[in-house]
Amino acid sequence: MLRAALLALALAARAPVAAPAPVFVAVVDPGHGGEKDGALGPDGLREKDLTLQIARRVAARLRKQGGRVVLTRTADRSVGLAERAALANAENADLFVSIHLNALPGAARLRARGVETYFLSADATDASATAVAARENADRLAGEPEPDPRDPVSGILRDLADTDALAGSSRLAYAIHERLVTRLGAEDRGVKQAPFYVLAGAKMPAVLVEVGFVSNPREARQLADPAHQERVAEAIAEAIAAWRR
């Protein structure tokens, strides 16, 4: 009998222990990738490279909070805009954060700086938000369905799970934006709304963050600095923790 008990204990010790369930599930989306470079900055800086670097840092910090984090891409590859939110839905994510860098052409690139944060809406907040959404929405891959030009945003809004998702998106956008502005000492360009296709269909709180202007030489150098990227990631992760509470 003692032998049987010892054998049972030995088998139990060898049995795999179930991993604890994650506290939350987050999908972090590094903007662009593959054939889509995104905005270009001085010295050959490409938005797609910097967003992936920042997204990896955000993911690492969220995992330390006990979250399960999925990146929409882990390397320099093309991912369709529609696939990104669809992945978040498939993962039953609690939140979706798309990370981007802003840019302006001409002489304005030397002046424009700061942080903008967006959540989905049929109507853009202002002309600047319209321009940003147009630039990001142009990033569709060959073969991706074009939106109906007669009705470009109603399909997006129909895909929202319910008004709770939209309200959650608003709260998440303000939480991330305020923490980024405070932590980075960045110019506050505001929380805005616009019809971003990358957020379309997300059935959970979803935001798009423009964490700085890669077209501004000074801000571009900051965005390429690993220490600054860590501050960006820390601010986003802290904001998500506060929003979840």
Kinemage of the C-alpha trace (Angstrom):
@kinemage 1
@onewidth
@group {chain A} dominant
@subgroup {mainchain}
@vectorlist {calphas} color= white
{ca met a 1} P 0.000 0.000 0.000
{ca leu a 2} L 2.869 2.347 0.868
{ca arg a 3} L 4.465 1.453 -2.439
{ca ala a 4} L 1.262 2.371 -4.324
{ca ala a 5} L 1.000 5.686 -2.472
{ca leu a 6} L 4.613 6.553 -3.290
{ca leu a 7} L 4.038 5.649 -6.936
{ca ala a 8} L 0.938 7.887 -7.051
{ca leu a 9} L 2.906 10.772 -5.561
{ca ala a 10} L 5.693 10.284 -8.101
{ca leu a 11} L 3.231 10.296 -10.993
{ca ala a 12} L 1.524 13.397 -9.657
{ca ala a 13} L 4.856 15.187 -9.375
{ca arg a 14} L 5.581 14.416 -13.020
{ca ala a 15} L 2.147 15.495 -14.265
{ca pro a 16} L 2.166 18.801 -16.167
{ca val a 17} L 0.869 21.754 -14.212
{ca ala a 18} L -1.746 23.774 -16.064
{ca ala a 19} L -0.569 27.304 -16.826
{ca pro a 20} L -2.598 29.989 -15.069
{ca ala a 21} L -5.153 31.728 -17.240
{ca pro a 22} L -3.990 35.138 -18.498
{ca val a 23} L -5.320 38.167 -16.682
{ca phe a 24} L -6.247 39.719 -20.042
{ca val a 25} L -5.600 39.285 -23.754
{ca ala a 26} L -4.173 42.142 -25.831
{ca val a 27} L -3.454 42.380 -29.545
{ca val a 28} L -0.745 44.899 -30.400
{ca asp a 29} L -0.528 45.956 -34.035
{ca pro a 30} L 2.764 47.342 -35.424
{ca gly a 31} L 1.620 49.527 -38.305
{ca his a 32} L 2.550 48.735 -41.916
{ca gly a 33} L 5.153 46.052 -42.761
{ca gly a 34} L 6.412 44.174 -45.817
{ca glu a 35} L 5.857 46.153 -48.988
{ca lys a 36} L 4.274 48.975 -46.962
{ca asp a 37} L 7.011 51.121 -45.403
{ca gly a 38} L 4.634 53.667 -43.941
{ca ala a 39} L 5.971 57.170 -43.367
{ca leu a 40} L 9.640 57.834 -44.084
{ca gly a 41} L 11.935 59.964 -41.960
{ca pro a 42} L 15.458 61.307 -42.257
{ca asp a 43} L 18.458 58.966 -42.433
{ca gly a 44} L 16.367 56.188 -43.958
{ca leu a 45} L 14.091 55.690 -40.961
{ca arg a 46} L 10.969 53.730 -41.864
{ca glu a 47} L 7.750 53.760 -39.887
{ca lys a 48} L 7.294 50.002 -40.262
{ca asp a 49} L 10.619 49.284 -38.521
{ca leu a 50} L 10.083 51.630 -35.593
{ca thr a 51} L 6.500 50.535 -34.953
{ca leu a 52} L 7.621 46.901 -34.725
{ca gln a 53} L 10.370 47.815 -32.259
{ca ile a 54} L 7.949 49.762 -30.073
{ca ala a 55} L 5.233 47.089 -30.309
{ca arg a 56} L 7.657 44.412 -29.088
{ca arg a 57} L 8.490 46.564 -26.076
{ca val a 58} L 4.807 47.169 -25.335
{ca ala a 59} L 4.140 43.432 -25.568
{ca ala a 60} L 6.950 42.624 -23.133
{ca arg a 61} L 5.566 45.039 -20.547
{ca leu a 62} L 1.994 43.789 -20.906
{ca arg a 63} L 3.172 40.209 -20.429
{ca lys a 64} L 4.746 41.273 -17.140
{ca gln a 65} L 1.254 42.399 -16.093
{ca gly a 66} L 0.039 38.834 -16.641
{ca gly a 67} L -1.479 39.416 -20.063
{ca arg a 68} L -1.368 37.193 -23.108
{ca val a 69} L -0.163 39.387 -25.951
{ca val a 70} L -0.408 38.677 -29.662
{ca leu a 71} L 1.382 40.810 -32.260
{ca thr a 72} L -0.291 41.123 -35.657
{ca arg a 73} L 3.185 40.738 -37.123
{ca thr a 74} L 6.479 39.712 -35.537
{ca ala a 75} L 8.669 40.452 -38.539
{ca asp a 76} L 8.780 42.677 -41.626
{ca arg a 77} L 5.865 41.148 -43.491
{ca ser a 78} L 2.680 42.373 -45.115
{ca val a 79} L -0.574 42.049 -43.185
{ca gly a 80} L -3.869 43.260 -44.617
{ca leu a 81} L -5.728 45.955 -42.725
{ca ala a 82} L -8.813 43.766 -42.388
{ca glu a 83} L -6.738 40.861 -41.034
{ca arg a 84} L -5.513 42.832 -38.040
{ca ala a 85} L -8.822 43.424 -36.280
{ca ala a 86} L -9.989 39.985 -37.429
{ca leu a 87} L -7.047 38.465 -35.561
{ca ala a 88} L -8.037 40.363 -32.416
{ca asn a 89} L -11.566 38.987 -32.716
{ca ala a 90} L -10.272 35.447 -33.251
{ca glu a 91} L -8.111 35.742 -30.139
{ca asn a 92} L -11.074 37.041 -28.089
{ca ala a 93} L -8.881 39.992 -27.173
{ca asp a 94} L -9.836 42.460 -24.460
{ca leu a 95} L -8.183 45.334 -26.318
{ca phe a 96} L -6.526 46.195 -29.634
{ca val a 97} L -3.797 48.842 -29.965
{ca ser a 98} L -2.409 49.837 -33.363
{ca ile a 99} L 0.913 51.702 -33.196
{ca his a 100} L 1.890 54.226 -35.870
{ca leu a 101} L 4.137 57.212 -36.521
{ca asn a 102} L 2.862 60.466 -37.947
{ca ala a 103} L 4.275 62.528 -40.807
{ca leu a 104} L 3.701 65.745 -42.724
{ca pro a 105} L 5.274 66.828 -46.016
{ca gly a 106} L 7.172 69.961 -46.977
{ca ala a 107} L 8.139 72.696 -44.556
{ca ala a 108} L 5.498 71.509 -42.071
{ca arg a 109} L 7.628 68.463 -41.274
{ca leu a 110} L 10.063 70.656 -39.336
{ca arg a 111} L 7.309 72.048 -37.093
{ca ala a 112} L 4.893 69.152 -36.609
{ca arg a 113} L 5.513 67.075 -33.501
{ca gly a 114} L 3.626 65.401 -30.687
{ca val a 115} L 1.170 62.609 -29.975
{ca glu a 116} L -2.287 61.940 -31.422
{ca thr a 117} L -4.590 59.110 -30.371
{ca tyr a 118} L -7.621 57.907 -32.305
{ca phe a 119} L -10.673 55.742 -31.936
{ca leu a 120} L -13.186 54.769 -34.601
{ca ser a 121} L -15.899 57.082 -35.856
{ca ala a 122} L -17.815 57.648 -39.058
{ca asp a 123} L -16.751 61.288 -39.075
{ca ala a 124} L -13.264 62.654 -38.588
{ca thr a 125} L -12.763 65.180 -35.813
{ca asp a 126} L -11.042 67.727 -38.058
{ca ala a 127} L -9.143 68.138 -41.332
{ca ser a 128} L -5.949 66.821 -39.771
{ca ala a 129} L -7.699 63.641 -38.606
{ca thr a 130} L -9.180 63.220 -42.092
{ca ala a 131} L -5.693 63.424 -43.623
{ca val a 132} L -4.215 60.927 -41.165
{ca ala a 133} L -7.035 58.434 -41.754
{ca ala a 134} L -6.684 58.812 -45.532
{ca arg a 135} L -2.963 58.080 -45.333
{ca glu a 136} L -3.413 55.019 -43.132
{ca asn a 137} L -6.428 53.726 -45.076
{ca ala a 138} L -4.413 53.874 -48.303
{ca asp a 139} L -2.212 51.105 -46.881
{ca arg a 140} L -4.358 48.303 -48.307
{ca leu a 141} L -2.646 45.350 -49.937
{ca ala a 142} L -3.236 44.162 -53.485
{ca gly a 143} L -6.361 42.056 -53.511
{ca glu a 144} L -7.871 43.537 -50.355
{ca pro a 145} L -11.465 44.579 -51.036
{ca glu a 146} L -11.927 48.255 -51.699
{ca pro a 147} L -14.570 50.026 -49.596
{ca asp a 148} L -17.715 51.051 -51.409
{ca pro a 149} L -16.977 54.646 -52.504
{ca arg a 150} L -20.663 55.504 -52.102
{ca asp a 151} L -20.716 54.321 -48.502
{ca pro a 152} L -17.146 54.279 -47.135
{ca val a 153} L -17.781 54.050 -43.412
{ca ser a 154} L -21.172 52.525 -42.668
{ca gly a 155} L -19.754 49.017 -42.976
{ca ile a 156} L -17.106 49.852 -40.413
{ca leu a 157} L -19.647 51.038 -37.905
{ca arg a 158} L -21.909 48.047 -38.498
{ca asp a 159} L -18.997 45.828 -37.499
{ca leu a 160} L -18.678 47.395 -34.077
{ca ala a 161} L -19.985 44.855 -31.566
{ca asp a 162} L -22.047 47.421 -29.661
{ca thr a 163} L -21.877 50.864 -28.118
{ca asp a 164} L -19.933 49.439 -25.174
{ca ala a 165} L -16.989 48.726 -27.498
{ca leu a 166} L -17.063 52.321 -28.722
{ca ala a 167} L -17.272 53.718 -25.185
{ca gly a 168} L -14.416 51.445 -24.121
{ca ser a 169} L -12.374 52.635 -27.081
{ca ser a 170} L -12.894 56.242 -26.039
{ca arg a 171} L -11.782 55.550 -22.466
{ca leu a 172} L -8.763 53.555 -23.633
{ca ala a 173} L -7.748 56.295 -26.081
{ca tyr a 174} L -7.848 58.982 -23.393
{ca ala a 175} L -5.962 56.800 -20.888
{ca ile a 176} L -3.134 56.053 -23.341
{ca his a 177} L -2.973 59.571 -24.705
{ca glu a 178} L -2.777 61.307 -21.348
{ca arg a 179} L -0.074 58.934 -20.086
{ca leu a 180} L 2.012 59.342 -23.253
{ca val a 181} L 1.844 63.135 -23.155
{ca thr a 182} L 2.795 63.187 -19.465
{ca arg a 183} L 5.549 60.575 -19.634
{ca leu a 184} L 7.180 61.849 -22.814
{ca gly a 185} L 6.642 65.550 -22.265
{ca ala a 186} L 5.207 65.449 -25.782
{ca glu a 187} L 3.067 68.062 -27.463
{ca asp a 188} L -0.575 67.196 -26.906
{ca arg a 189} L -2.273 67.011 -30.314
{ca gly a 190} L -5.421 65.556 -28.807
{ca val a 191} L -7.633 62.487 -28.799
{ca lys a 192} L -9.530 62.363 -32.084
{ca gln a 193} L -11.961 60.230 -34.035
{ca ala a 194} L -11.694 59.073 -37.638
{ca pro a 195} L -12.791 56.180 -39.901
{ca phe a 196} L -9.683 53.975 -39.745
{ca tyr a 197} L -10.047 50.679 -41.603
{ca val a 198} L -7.469 49.008 -39.358
{ca leu a 199} L -9.908 49.445 -36.451
{ca ala a 200} L -12.905 48.304 -38.468
{ca gly a 201} L -14.638 45.212 -37.188
{ca ala a 202} L -12.845 45.093 -33.834
{ca lys a 203} L -15.345 43.798 -31.316
{ca met a 204} L -13.398 45.122 -28.347
{ca pro a 205} L -12.002 48.536 -27.337
{ca ala a 206} L -9.613 49.489 -30.148
{ca val a 207} L -7.375 52.518 -30.643
{ca leu a 208} L -4.734 53.794 -33.033
{ca val a 209} L -1.824 55.742 -31.539
{ca glu a 210} L 0.452 58.078 -33.501
{ca val a 211} L 3.317 58.187 -31.002
{ca gly a 212} L 5.324 60.901 -32.748
{ca phe a 213} L 6.330 62.462 -36.073
{ca val a 214} L 8.976 60.509 -37.945
{ca ser a 215} L 9.075 63.383 -40.466
{ca asn a 216} L 10.385 65.753 -37.768
{ca pro a 217} L 14.183 65.271 -37.623
{ca arg a 218} L 14.439 65.806 -33.869
{ca glu a 219} L 11.456 63.626 -33.009
{ca ala a 220} L 12.604 60.957 -35.479
{ca arg a 221} L 15.923 60.647 -33.605
{ca gln a 222} L 13.994 60.195 -30.369
{ca leu a 223} L 11.695 57.559 -31.863
{ca ala a 224} L 14.726 55.553 -33.031
{ca asp a 225} L 16.319 55.692 -29.556
{ca pro a 226} L 15.750 52.444 -27.577
{ca ala a 227} L 15.498 54.388 -24.306
{ca his a 228} L 12.750 56.590 -25.732
{ca gln a 229} L 10.971 53.544 -27.155
{ca glu a 230} L 10.992 52.058 -23.647
{ca arg a 231} L 9.372 55.214 -22.288
{ca val a 232} L 6.684 54.982 -24.968
{ca ala a 233} L 6.077 51.314 -24.126
{ca glu a 234} L 6.017 52.022 -20.401
{ca ala a 235} L 3.445 54.795 -20.855
{ca ile a 236} L 1.173 52.625 -23.005
{ca ala a 237} L 1.421 49.652 -20.631
{ca glu a 238} L 0.767 51.816 -17.558
{ca ala a 239} L -2.248 53.374 -19.259
{ca ile a 240} L -3.662 49.953 -20.145
{ca ala a 241} L -3.226 48.809 -16.541
{ca ala a 242} L -5.046 51.926 -15.300
{ca trp a 243} L -7.793 51.516 -17.901
{ca arg a 244} L -8.325 47.878 -16.913
{ca arg a 245} L -8.728 48.893 -13.266
